């Protein structure tokens, strides 16, 4: 084969992946030789400490209907349960019949070097099996042995995983008025906004926000421009603001968002061409003889997001849920304030997500009072409303108890919403409330007389109420609000003014300008822009037109600055259809993660979004979705990813590409290696034999079978052949995100030991999950590409679970075209191979 076939653009740099904390596995058929009486067979059990807690890591080679794990510290009478909530195993996390192994971790903050542990697995039949004693080893820095131990399951509370909101329950008349007066998001205005210098302000919660002149100036805003021209935008809609004297600060009413990908609304502050919108001070005059309102209706909502499950198919709804429980039950604390016990009834909405495939019946109790049962079946979402006397509630700490009916009746807690009448009482010197038509109210509980009340019925045009009576009220102060039309308000004492979660410079961008000229678009996380430019320069030297794009600019122009996986798709579709030179290839630089909201502190990995899609067996990440513009599962642009967490990862990848493309030995003469698993569930040797026959007769080829010896013998054979630098390595068989099975003959540890740096290899892995790049642990494909001393120049693998027959159809086309040499670029070769699959949308989307 000619050098240029893989040389010009190795775009399918293939998107290495990682499995969710339970690394998903491959196949529905398991080697009966490794089954035993336990539900789990472990391949690794480790505990490490640097003196500040203990990190436990374990890998399973096999899981048979494993529900999950309990971790115990100590032995005998000193034995203590560390995790009160079950750590879900493969059976709860994954859909389908596969019993392959997974990877897990847990961080015990209370452990130390003297701690010993045991891990207990629980299977679907209620049987428990113990690992025996695990001793703790010393390591100077846990980060040397864990990608980020903050990603591990932790028994300690994580602020990111507990989501609270307090929404008003409004009358239909008020809802209608809000809807009629709220402006729709405007993409054309946003394009202009994104092209202006200014600052971006991130907001996560409702409140009045202040940004000082010093903060604006420090982030590049032109504070010397006329303050009359200062304008604030959200979703392409101008927002009313207050500007302090001489531009000393701005204040605005802000609210967070709650989407699958983000909780942060982005506000753009720019210098406009006309006077900006300001918060006006209307006078609220008393209308009619108003009756004093005693309360307003509010919904207190709590969502818990501690567990991810790829087994749940729920469309665009996120797959993060809370604690998992069965008939042992769980208690969920709820803190309610300002309860008006004069109201007769209240209600509670409870949503749980079924985890096991059995019928579910869940007993619901609130503060020891039984409310009824929540019922459903299988992996479905279940929601019920229960009404009860308000006297059941407690001012302050309340407890919701959920208990299922059987040991194998597992469900995830999802969301609880308490709907109740609340007094007009401030919380930490702020109060969000509504006032009915022609009623007045006394707002109490403020610590000083420095109180302001804003009419926020139209959120982008708040108004400040001016004619209020503020007077002492016991040890605090109260506000009297006269009767008038029904409105939504936000009251605040000065000490409760909020600071934004982020203030950053807005670098002007014009991606929506059609004059751009690029065959290849490189989209990079901001941390890797220097390395991305180096990559772009290299491709330009080969004659390609290239545009290097910061993913922040994509968000700014195509999702109003908000982190959103759909933004990349919208941008790439626009670039292909509207740019002067239609885009043909896309390279993503930056790792992705299923934890887009950083619920489990995985932010280090979630740098550049992918799209979570549902396939036959599981939800997984798909970059091909981002370039599938007609929803047939086929990419309209060849796409690849460098799943980098550091700049070094990008540099390593580029150096490998240069080395591979410039070597005189980049040809078929280096030979092909075909590796076959045991014929369990499918004839994998047969697949490789048929693929091998597609190569030109003069091409050297080697076959290694799992049956060629015991696991160490086969591993030694593989390492030797791979270190010789075969041109292509193809594996056909069962696998996990980090290994080939049976017998774990090739895994991440071995991949890191390869030394074929001068003769790099293209890896094709006809198995499941070797390309799972969205989890906490590194995938095998990722490890192969990141190895600076050898391994892969590119890897083609699956981020999901697919069947061997479909894999063979696709691989047959791939090897046919590879042998013919008519398709010159790897990205095009992969896309062509996927066309051979009829109606195989999930295979097309999950192979990366």
C-alpha positions in Angstrom: 0.0 0.0 0.0 1.2 3.5 -0.8 2.4 5.7 1.9 -0.1 8.5 1.3 -3.1 6.2 2.0 -2.8 6.7 5.7 -0.4 9.6 5.6 -2.4 12.6 4.5 -5.0 12.9 7.2 -5.1 10.4 10.0 -8.3 12.0 11.2 -10.0 9.1 12.9 -7.5 9.4 15.7 -9.7 7.4 17.4 -11.4 8.4 20.1 -10.3 6.6 22.9 -12.6 6.0 25.6 -13.1 4.9 29.0 -15.9 3.1 30.7 -18.1 4.6 33.3 -17.1 3.7 36.7 -18.3 0.3 35.9 -16.4 -0.3 32.8 -18.8 -1.9 30.4 -18.1 -5.0 28.6 -18.4 -6.6 25.5 -20.2 -9.7 24.8 -23.3 -11.5 25.7 -21.5 -14.8 25.9 -18.9 -15.6 28.7 -16.3 -18.3 28.8 -17.7 -20.9 31.1 -14.2 -21.8 32.3 -14.1 -18.6 34.4 -17.5 -19.0 36.0 -17.5 -20.1 39.6 -20.0 -20.1 42.4 -19.5 -16.4 43.1 -21.1 -13.6 41.1 -17.8 -11.8 40.5 -14.3 -12.8 39.5 -11.7 -10.2 40.3 -8.6 -9.5 38.3 -7.3 -6.8 40.5 -7.8 -5.6 44.1 -5.8 -2.6 45.4 -5.8 -0.1 48.2 -3.5 2.9 48.4 -2.9 5.8 50.8 -0.6 8.8 51.1 -1.8 9.4 54.6 -4.9 11.3 53.7 -7.6 8.7 53.1 -7.5 5.5 51.1 -8.2 4.9 47.5 -9.5 1.5 46.6 -9.4 0.3 43.0 -10.7 -3.0 41.7 -11.2 -4.6 38.4 -13.5 -7.5 37.6 -12.9 -10.1 34.8 -16.4 -11.4 35.1 -19.7 -10.4 36.7 -22.7 -12.7 36.8 -25.8 -10.7 37.6 -23.8 -8.6 40.0 -25.9 -5.9 41.6 -23.0 -4.1 43.2 -20.6 -3.8 46.1 -20.3 -2.9 49.7 -17.0 -1.9 51.2 -16.0 -2.8 54.7 -13.1 -1.4 56.8 -11.5 -3.6 59.4 -12.0 -7.2 60.5 -14.0 -9.0 63.1 -15.8 -6.8 65.6 -14.0 -3.8 64.2 -15.5 -4.4 60.7 -17.4 -1.3 59.6 -19.5 -0.6 56.5 -17.9 2.3 54.6 -20.5 3.0 51.9 -24.0 3.2 53.1 -25.3 3.2 49.5 -24.6 0.3 47.2 -22.0 0.9 44.5 -23.8 -0.3 41.4 -22.3 -3.2 39.6 -22.6 -4.2 36.0 -26.1 -5.6 36.3 -27.5 -2.2 37.5 -25.4 -0.1 35.2 -25.6 -2.0 31.9 -28.3 -3.3 29.7 -28.1 -6.6 27.9 -26.7 -10.0 28.7 -23.0 -9.3 28.8 -21.2 -10.5 31.9 -17.7 -9.0 31.2 -15.8 -7.2 33.8 -15.6 -3.6 34.8 -13.3 -1.1 36.7 -14.3 0.5 39.9 -12.9 2.9 42.5 -13.8 4.3 45.9 -12.2 6.9 48.1 -12.5 6.4 51.9 -11.7 9.7 53.6 -11.6 8.0 57.0 -9.0 5.4 56.1 -5.3 5.4 56.6 -2.2 3.2 56.1 -3.3 0.9 58.9 -6.7 0.2 57.4 -7.7 -3.1 55.9 -10.6 -3.7 53.7 -12.9 -6.3 52.1 -15.3 -5.9 49.3 -18.6 -7.7 49.3 -20.6 -8.3 46.1 -24.3 -8.8 46.0 -25.9 -10.7 43.1 -29.5 -10.6 41.8 -30.4 -13.7 43.9 -29.4 -11.9 47.1 -26.2 -13.9 47.6 -23.2 -12.1 49.0 -19.5 -12.9 48.4 -16.5 -11.4 50.1 -13.1 -10.8 48.6 -11.1 -11.4 51.7 -8.6 -9.0 53.3 -7.1 -6.1 51.2 -4.2 -4.3 52.9 -3.3 -0.7 52.2 -0.1 0.2 50.4 1.7 3.5 50.8 2.0 5.8 47.8 3.5 9.3 48.1 0.9 10.9 45.8 -2.4 9.1 45.0 -2.6 11.1 41.7 0.3 9.0 40.4 -1.9 5.9 40.5 -5.3 7.3 39.8 -6.4 9.6 37.0 -8.2 11.7 39.5 -9.3 10.1 42.8 -11.9 12.7 43.2 -13.7 10.9 40.5 -14.0 7.9 42.8 -17.2 7.1 44.5 -17.1 8.9 47.9 -19.3 8.5 50.9 -18.7 12.2 51.7 -21.2 14.6 50.4 -20.4 16.2 47.0 -21.8 19.7 46.6 -22.1 19.2 42.8 -24.3 16.2 43.1 -26.9 17.7 45.4 -29.2 20.0 43.3 -31.6 22.2 45.1 -34.1 24.6 43.5 -37.0 26.7 44.9 -39.5 27.4 42.1 -42.7 29.5 42.4 -46.0 27.8 41.7 -47.8 30.5 39.7 -51.3 31.1 38.7 -52.3 30.6 35.0 -52.8 34.3 34.6 -49.2 35.1 35.8 -47.8 32.3 33.6 -49.6 33.7 30.6 -48.3 37.2 31.2 -44.7 35.9 31.6 -45.0 33.9 28.4 -46.4 36.9 26.4 -43.8 39.3 27.5 -40.6 37.1 27.5 -38.5 37.5 24.4 -37.3 34.4 22.5 -33.6 33.6 22.1 -32.2 35.4 19.1 -29.3 33.7 17.2 -28.7 36.6 14.8 -28.2 39.0 17.7 -26.0 36.5 19.4 -23.7 36.3 16.4 -23.2 40.1 16.7 -22.7 39.8 20.5 -20.1 37.0 20.1 -18.1 39.2 17.7 -17.7 42.0 20.2 -14.9 42.3 22.8 -16.3 42.2 26.3 -16.7 39.8 29.3 -18.7 36.7 29.9 -20.4 36.3 33.2 -21.5 32.9 34.5 -24.5 32.5 36.8 -25.7 29.3 38.5 -28.4 30.4 40.8 -31.2 33.0 41.0 -30.3 36.4 42.5 -29.1 40.0 42.1 -25.5 40.0 40.9 -22.9 42.7 41.1 -19.7 42.9 38.9 -17.2 45.6 39.9 -15.3 47.9 37.6 -12.1 46.2 38.7 -13.4 42.8 37.8 -14.6 44.0 34.4 -11.3 45.7 33.7 -9.2 42.7 34.8 -11.0 40.5 32.2 -10.5 42.9 29.3 -13.7 45.0 29.3 -13.3 48.6 28.1 -14.4 50.4 31.3 -13.5 53.7 29.7 -16.2 53.5 27.1 -19.4 55.5 27.8 -21.4 53.7 30.5 -24.5 54.6 28.6 -23.5 52.1 25.9 -22.9 49.2 28.3 -25.2 46.3 27.3 -25.8 42.9 28.8 -27.1 39.9 26.8 -28.3 36.4 27.5 -29.5 34.1 24.8 -29.2 36.9 22.3 -31.7 39.1 24.3 -30.6 42.3 26.0 -31.0 42.3 29.8 -31.8 45.4 31.9 -29.0 46.4 34.3 -28.1 49.0 36.8 -24.8 50.9 36.3 -23.2 52.4 39.4 -22.0 56.0 39.4 -19.0 56.4 37.1 -19.2 52.8 36.1 -18.1 51.5 39.5 -20.2 48.4 39.1 -23.1 46.8 37.2 -26.0 44.9 38.8 -28.4 42.6 37.2 -31.0 39.9 37.9 -29.7 36.5 36.9 -30.8 32.9 36.9 -29.0 29.6 36.4 -30.1 26.9 34.0 -30.7 23.2 34.4 -29.9 21.3 31.2 -28.3 17.9 30.6 -24.9 19.6 29.9 -24.8 22.6 32.1 -26.2 24.6 35.1 -24.5 27.9 34.1 -26.2 30.7 32.2 -23.8 33.0 30.4 -24.3 36.7 30.2 -22.3 38.8 27.8 -21.4 42.4 28.7 -20.4 44.4 25.7 -20.1 48.0 24.5 -23.0 48.6 22.2 -23.7 51.2 19.5 -26.7 52.6 21.3 -27.8 53.2 24.9 -28.2 50.0 26.9 -31.3 48.7 28.7 -31.6 49.8 32.3 -33.6 48.7 35.4 -36.4 51.2 35.8 -38.0 52.4 39.0 -41.8 52.2 38.6 -44.1 53.1 41.5 -46.3 50.3 42.7 -49.5 52.1 43.7 -52.1 50.5 45.9 -55.1 49.3 43.9 -58.4 48.6 45.7 -58.5 47.8 49.4 -56.0 44.9 49.2 -56.3 41.9 51.4 -53.0 40.9 53.0 -51.6 37.7 51.6 -50.3 35.3 54.2 -48.4 33.0 51.9 -47.4 32.1 48.4 -47.0 28.7 46.8 -43.5 27.2 46.3 -42.0 24.0 45.1 -38.9 22.9 47.0 -37.0 20.5 44.7 -34.1 18.2 45.5 -32.3 16.1 42.9 -29.4 13.8 43.8 -26.8 13.0 41.1 -24.3 10.5 42.3 -24.7 7.5 40.0 -24.5 7.1 36.3 -26.3 4.3 34.5 -25.9 3.6 30.8 -28.7 1.0 31.0 -31.5 3.5 31.2 -33.1 4.6 27.9 -34.8 7.9 28.5 -34.1 10.0 25.4 -32.5 13.4 26.0 -33.0 13.1 29.8 -29.7 12.7 31.6 -28.7 9.3 32.9 -27.5 10.5 36.3 -29.5 9.5 39.4 -29.1 9.5 43.1 -28.5 6.8 45.7 -29.7 3.2 44.9 -31.9 1.4 47.4 -33.9 -1.8 47.9 -35.9 -3.2 50.8 -33.2 -2.0 53.3 -34.6 1.5 52.5 -33.1 4.9 52.4 -33.7 8.2 54.2 -33.5 11.5 52.2 -33.2 14.7 54.2 -35.2 17.8 53.2 -34.9 21.2 54.7 -38.0 23.3 54.5 -38.3 26.9 55.7 -41.3 29.3 56.2 -43.9 26.6 56.3 -47.4 28.1 56.7 -49.1 25.6 58.9 -52.3 27.6 58.4 -52.6 26.0 54.9 -54.6 22.8 55.0 -52.8 20.5 52.6 -49.5 20.1 50.9 -48.2 17.6 48.4 -45.0 15.8 47.4 -43.9 14.6 43.9 -41.4 11.7 44.0 -39.5 10.3 41.0 -37.4 7.2 41.1 -35.8 5.3 38.3 -36.2 1.5 38.2 -32.9 -0.3 38.1 -33.7 -4.0 38.1 -36.1 -5.6 35.6 -38.6 -6.7 38.2 -41.9 -5.1 39.3 -41.3 -2.2 41.7 -43.4 -1.3 44.8 -41.9 1.4 47.0 -43.3 2.4 50.3 -43.2 6.2 50.9 -43.1 7.7 54.3 -42.6 11.4 55.3 -41.5 12.1 58.8 -42.7 8.7 59.9 -46.2 9.1 58.3 -47.0 6.6 55.5 -48.1 8.4 52.3 -48.7 5.4 50.1 -46.8 3.4 47.5 -44.9 4.2 44.3 -45.2 1.4 41.7 -43.7 0.6 38.3 -41.7 -2.0 36.5 -38.3 -2.6 34.9 -36.0 0.2 34.0 -38.7 2.8 33.8 -39.1 6.2 35.5 -41.8 6.3 38.1 -43.4 9.5 39.4 -46.3 9.9 41.8 -47.9 12.8 43.7 -49.0 12.3 47.3 -51.2 14.8 49.1 -51.1 15.1 52.9 -52.0 17.5 55.8 -49.5 20.3 56.1 -49.1 19.3 59.7 -47.0 16.4 58.6 -44.3 18.8 57.6 -41.7 20.1 60.0 -40.1 23.6 59.9 -36.5 22.8 59.2 -35.3 19.1 58.9 -37.7 16.7 57.3 -37.1 13.0 56.4 -38.4 11.2 53.4 -38.1 7.4 53.6 -38.2 5.1 50.5 -38.3 1.3 50.9 -38.8 -1.2 48.2 -40.5 -4.5 48.6 -37.8 -7.1 48.0 -34.0 -7.6 48.1 -33.8 -7.6 44.3 -36.1 -4.6 43.9 -33.5 -1.9 43.3 -34.3 1.7 42.2 -32.4 4.9 42.0 -33.7 7.9 43.8 -34.1 10.7 41.3 -36.1 13.8 42.4 -38.4 14.9 45.1 -40.5 18.1 45.0 -42.4 19.4 48.0 -45.3 21.8 47.1 -46.4 23.9 50.0 -47.6 27.3 51.1 -44.8 29.4 52.4 -44.8 32.6 54.5 -43.3 35.8 53.1 -40.1 35.2 55.1 -36.6 36.0 53.8 -34.0 33.3 53.6 -30.5 34.6 54.1 -31.7 38.1 53.4 -33.4 37.3 50.0 -36.8 36.3 49.0 -38.3 35.1 45.7 -42.1 35.2 45.8 -45.3 36.0 43.9 -48.1 38.2 44.9 -51.7 37.5 43.8 -53.9 40.1 42.1 -55.0 42.9 44.4 -53.3 41.6 47.5 -50.6 43.2 49.6 -47.9 41.5 51.7 -45.5 42.0 54.6 -42.0 40.7 53.8 -40.2 39.8 57.0 -36.9 38.4 58.1 -34.4 41.0 56.7 -31.4 41.9 58.8 -31.2 45.6 57.9 -33.3 48.4 56.3 -31.2 48.2 53.1 -33.8 46.3 51.2 -34.7 46.4 47.6 -37.6 44.7 45.8 -37.5 43.9 42.1 -40.4 43.1 39.9 -39.0 40.2 37.8 -42.2 39.1 36.1 -40.4 39.7 32.8 -36.9 38.4 33.7 -35.0 40.3 31.1 -36.7 43.6 32.1 -36.7 43.7 35.9 -38.0 46.9 37.5 -37.2 48.1 41.0 -40.2 48.9 43.2 -39.8 52.4 44.9 -42.8 53.2 47.2 -42.3 50.6 49.9 -42.6 51.1 53.6 -39.6 49.6 55.4 -39.8 49.4 59.2 -38.3 47.6 62.1 -39.8 44.2 62.9 -38.5 42.6 66.1 -34.8 42.1 65.7 -35.0 42.6 62.0 -36.9 44.6 59.4 -40.0 44.2 57.2 -41.2 45.6 53.9 -44.9 46.4 53.2 -45.8 45.8 49.5 -49.1 47.4 48.5 -51.7 45.6 46.5 -51.8 45.8 42.7 -51.8 43.4 39.8 -50.3 40.0 40.3 -46.6 39.9 39.8 -43.4 38.0 40.5 -40.8 39.6 42.8 -37.3 39.2 44.1 -36.5 41.0 47.4 -32.9 41.4 48.7 -31.0 43.0 51.5 -27.6 44.4 50.4 -25.6 41.7 52.1 -27.2 39.0 49.9 -26.0 40.5 46.6 -24.3 37.6 44.7 -21.0 37.2 42.9 -21.0 35.4 39.6 -19.5 31.9 39.4 -17.2 33.1 36.7 -16.0 36.2 34.9 -13.9 35.7 31.8 -12.9 37.7 28.7 -14.9 37.2 25.5 -12.5 36.8 22.6 -14.5 38.0 19.6 -15.3 35.3 17.0 -17.0 35.2 13.6 -17.5 31.6 12.9 -20.9 32.4 11.4 -19.2 34.5 8.7 -19.3 32.5 5.4 -15.9 33.8 4.2 -14.1 31.0 6.1 -12.0 28.6 4.0 -11.2 25.2 5.5 -11.2 21.6 4.4 -10.1 20.6 7.9 -11.5 22.1 11.1 -9.6 21.5 14.3 -11.8 22.2 17.4 -9.8 22.4 20.5 -10.2 23.1 24.2 -8.6 26.4 25.1 -5.8 24.7 27.1 -4.5 23.1 23.9 -4.8 25.9 21.4 -1.0 26.3 21.0 -0.7 22.5 20.2 -3.8 22.7 18.0 -2.2 25.4 15.9 0.9 23.3 15.6 -1.3 20.5 14.3 -2.9 22.9 11.9 0.4 24.1 10.6 1.5 20.6 9.9 -1.6 19.8 7.9 -1.2 23.1 6.0 2.3 22.1 5.0 0.7 19.1 3.3 -1.6 21.3 1.2 -4.8 21.3 3.3 -6.7 24.4 4.2 -7.2 24.4 7.9 -9.1 26.4 10.5 -8.3 26.0 14.2 -11.2 26.9 16.4 -11.6 27.3 20.2 -14.6 25.4 21.5 -15.5 28.4 23.5 -16.1 30.3 20.3 -18.4 27.5 19.1 -20.4 27.8 22.3 -20.5 31.6 22.1 -22.0 31.6 18.6 -24.0 28.4 18.5 -25.3 27.9 22.1 -25.2 31.4 23.5 -22.0 30.7 25.4 -23.5 27.7 27.2 -21.7 24.4 27.3 -23.9 22.2 25.0 -22.9 19.2 22.9 -25.4 20.3 20.2 -23.3 23.4 19.6 -20.5 21.5 17.9 -23.0 19.8 15.6 -24.7 23.1 14.7 -21.4 24.7 14.0 -20.0 21.8 11.9 -23.3 21.6 9.9 -23.1 25.4 9.3 -19.5 25.2 8.3 -20.1 22.4 5.8 -23.1 24.1 4.2 -22.2 27.8 4.3 -18.4 28.3 4.4 -16.6 29.3 1.2 -14.8 26.0 1.3 -17.1 23.3 2.7 -15.6 21.4 5.6 -14.6 17.8 4.9 -12.8 16.7 8.0 -13.0 17.6 11.7 -10.5 16.9 14.5 -11.5 17.3 18.1 -8.8 18.0 20.7 -9.7 17.4 24.3 -11.2 14.5 26.3 -14.9 14.0 27.0 -16.8 12.5 29.8 -20.4 11.4 30.5 -20.4 13.6 33.6 -20.9 16.8 31.7 -22.3 18.6 34.8 -19.3 17.6 36.9 -21.5 15.9 39.4 -18.7 13.5 40.5 -15.9 16.0 40.0 -14.8 14.7 36.6 -14.1 18.1 35.1 -10.5 17.3 34.3 -11.8 14.8 31.7 -14.8 16.7 30.3 -13.0 19.2 28.2 -14.7 19.0 24.8 -18.2 17.5 24.5 -19.4 14.5 22.7 -23.0 13.5 22.3 -24.6 10.8 24.5 -26.7 8.5 22.3 -28.8 5.4 22.9 -27.7 2.2 21.1 -29.2 -1.3 21.4 -27.3 -2.2 24.6 -26.4 1.1 26.3 -26.1 4.8 26.2 -22.6 5.9 25.0 -20.7 8.7 23.6 -20.7 9.4 19.8 -18.6 12.0 18.0 -20.1 10.7 14.7 -23.4 12.1 15.9 -21.9 15.6 15.8 -21.4 15.2 12.0 -24.5 13.1 11.2 -26.7 15.9 9.8 -29.6 13.7 8.4 -29.8 11.2 11.4 -29.0 8.1 9.4 -26.0 7.2 11.6 -23.5 8.1 8.8 -21.1 11.0 9.3 -21.2 13.7 6.6 -17.8 14.8 7.7 -14.9 12.5 8.7 -14.3 13.1 12.4 -11.7 12.0 15.0 -10.6 13.0 18.4 -7.5 13.3 20.4 -8.8 12.6 23.9 -6.2 14.8 25.6 -6.2 15.8 29.2 -2.8 17.5 29.0 -0.9 19.4 26.3 1.6 16.5 26.3 -1.1 14.2 25.1 -1.6 16.4 22.1 2.1 16.7 21.4 2.6 13.0 21.7 -0.2 12.3 19.2 1.2 14.8 16.7 4.7 13.4 17.0 3.3 10.0 16.3 1.5 11.2 13.3 4.6 12.9 11.9 6.7 9.8 12.6 4.3 7.5 11.0 3.6 9.6 7.9 7.2 10.3 7.2 8.8 6.9 7.7 9.8 5.0 4.6 8.4 1.9 6.2 4.8 3.0 6.2 3.6 0.2 4.0 2.1 -3.2 4.0 5.5 -4.9 4.0 5.5 -4.4 7.8 2.8 -7.0 7.9 -0.6 -7.5 9.6 -1.3 -9.2 12.9 -4.6 -10.9 13.5 -5.5 -11.8 17.1 -8.5 -14.0 17.8 -10.4 -14.8 21.0 -11.8 -18.2 21.9 -14.8 -19.1 19.8 -17.4 -18.4 22.5 -20.6 -17.1 21.0 -18.9 -16.5 17.6 -16.1 -17.9 15.4 -13.6 -15.2 15.9 -10.8 -17.2 14.3 -13.1 -17.4 11.3 -13.6 -13.7 11.1 -9.8 -13.1 11.1 -9.3 -15.8 8.5 -11.7 -14.2 6.2 -10.3 -10.7 6.7 -6.8 -12.0 6.2 -7.8 -13.4 2.9 -8.7 -10.0 1.6 -5.1 -8.7 1.7 -2.8 -8.9 -1.3 -1.1 -12.2 -1.5 2.4 -10.7 -0.9 1.5 -9.0 2.4 3.0 -10.8 5.5 0.3 -11.8 8.0 0.5 -13.4 11.4 -2.3 -15.1 13.3 -2.3 -15.5 17.1 -5.2 -17.3 18.8 -6.2 -17.3 22.5 -5.9 -21.1 22.3 -2.2 -20.8 21.4 -1.3 -21.2 25.1 -2.1 -20.0 28.6 -2.6 -16.3 29.1 1.0 -15.4 29.9 2.2 -17.3 26.8 -0.3 -15.6 24.5 0.5 -12.2 26.0 4.2 -12.7 25.4 3.5 -13.6 21.8 1.4 -10.5 21.4 4.0 -8.2 22.9 6.7 -9.6 20.7 4.7 -9.2 17.5 3.5 -5.7 18.4 7.0 -4.5 19.2 8.1 -5.6 15.7 5.9 -2.8 14.5 3.2 -4.5 12.4 1.4 -2.1 10.1 -2.1 -3.1 11.3 -3.2 -5.1 14.3 -6.7 -6.5 14.2 -8.4 -8.1 17.2 -11.6 -10.0 17.0 -13.3 -11.3 20.2 -14.6 -10.3 23.6 -13.4 -7.3 25.5 -13.9 -4.6 28.1 -12.9 -0.9 28.0 -9.4 -1.8 29.1 -8.7 -5.3 27.9 -9.1 -8.1 25.4 -10.5 -11.3 26.8 -10.7 -14.3 27.5 -7.9 -14.4 30.1 -7.1 -10.7 29.9 -4.4 -11.4 27.4 -3.9 -7.7 26.4 -4.8 -4.7 28.6 -3.8 -1.2 29.4 -0.7 -2.3 31.4 0.6 -4.3 28.5 -0.3 -1.5 26.0 1.8 0.9 28.0 4.8 -1.4 27.8 5.0 -1.5 24.0 8.2 0.0 22.5 7.5 0.2 18.7 7.9 3.9 18.5 9.8 3.8 15.2 7.2 1.5 13.6 3.8 2.6 14.9 0.7 0.6 14.3 -2.9 1.2 13.3 -5.1 -0.8 15.6 -8.5 -2.2 14.5 -10.4 -3.7 17.5 -13.5 -5.7 16.6 -14.8 -6.0 20.1 -16.8 -3.9 22.5 -15.9 -0.9 24.6 -12.2 -0.7 23.7 -13.0 2.8 22.5 -15.1 3.9 25.5 -13.6 7.4 25.9 -16.3 9.0 28.1 -15.6 7.3 31.5 -13.3 7.8 34.4 -10.8 5.1 33.5 -8.7 5.0 30.3 -9.8 2.8 27.5 -7.5 0.5 25.7 -7.6 2.6 22.6 -6.8 5.7 24.5 -3.8 4.0 26.3 -2.4 2.7 22.9 -2.5 6.2 21.4 -1.1 8.0 24.4 1.9 5.7 24.9 4.8 7.9 23.9 7.1 4.9 23.4 5.0 2.9 21.0 1.6 1.4 20.6 -0.8 3.0 18.1 -0.7 5.9 15.8 -4.5 5.5 15.5 -7.1 3.2 16.9 -10.5 2.2 15.5 -12.7 0.8 18.3 -16.2 0.8 19.7 -17.5 3.1 22.4 -20.5 0.7 22.8 -21.5 -2.9 22.7 -22.2 -4.5 19.3 -22.5 -8.0 17.9 -19.7 -9.8 16.1 -21.7 -10.4 12.9 -22.2 -6.7 12.3 -18.6 -6.0 13.2 -17.5 -8.5 10.5 -19.6 -6.8 7.8 -18.0 -3.5 8.5 -14.5 -4.8 8.9 -14.8 -6.7 5.6 -15.5 -3.5 3.8 -12.7 -1.7 5.6 -10.1 -4.3 4.7 -11.3 -4.5 1.1 -10.8 -0.8 0.6 -7.6 -0.7 2.6 -6.2 -3.4 0.3 -7.3 -1.6 -2.9 -5.8 1.7 -1.8 -8.3 3.9 -3.6 -9.4 5.8 -0.5 -6.5 7.9 0.7 -7.5 9.0 4.2 -8.3 6.9 7.2 -11.3 9.0 8.1 -12.8 8.4 4.7 -12.0 4.7 4.9 -13.9 4.4 8.2 -16.9 6.3 6.9 -17.0 4.1 3.8 -16.8 1.0 5.9 -19.9 2.1 7.9 -21.9 2.4 4.7 -21.8 -1.4 4.4 -24.1 -1.7 7.4 -27.8 -1.6 6.6 -29.8 0.1 9.3 -27.0 -0.2 11.8 -27.3 3.3 13.2 -25.9 2.4 16.7 -22.9 0.6 15.2 -22.2 3.6 12.9 -22.5 6.0 15.8 -20.5 4.1 18.4 -17.5 3.1 16.3 -14.9 5.8 16.6 
